[in-house]
Amino acid sequence: MKFFDDIKSELGKISWINKRDNVKSTIGVVLVTIILGLFVMLVDFIFSSITEFLLGG
């Protein structure tokens, strides 16, 4: 039982993020992921085009 009391005590010490900050952080992560995905797609397209041109495809 002491184990669970210790867990409850430790969880009470955590500084939980509020809902507004959590939503803002999530939106930021999604936007950065989309931007990086588009960047990687562009770089892939450029290298594919260069490779196709050099190989005469």
N, C-alpha and C positions, 0 to 999 in steps of 0.2 A: 504494500500500500504506500510506503514511503516513496517508492519509485515514481508513482503517479502523482503524488503531491509535489515532488521535485519538478516533474515535467510541467505541471500547472504553474508552479512558481516561476520557472524559466520562461514559459510562454507569456506570462504577465510582464516580463521585463522587455519584451520585444517592442520596438517602436514601429507599429504597423503604418503603412502608407494609406492615406485617405483615398476615397473613390475617385475624386477629381484628378489627383496626381497619377493614380493608376491608369486612368483612361488616357491622360495626356502621354504617359510613357508608352502605352500600348500603341497609340496612334503614331508616335515617333518611330517606334521599332518597325511598324508596318510600312511607313513611308520610306524609311532608309532601306528596307529590304526591297521594296519595289524599285527604287532608284538604282540600287546596286545591281538588281536583276536586269534592268534595262541597259545599264552600262556594260555588263558582261555580254548581253545579247548583241550590242553594237560592236564590241571588240571581236566577238565570234564571227559576226557577219563580215567585218573588215578582213580578218585573217582568212576566212573562207574564200572571199572574193580574190584576195591576193594569191592564194594557193591555186585556185581554179584558173586564174589568168596565167600563172607561171607554168602550170602543167598543161595548158592548152585545152582545158575542159570546156 
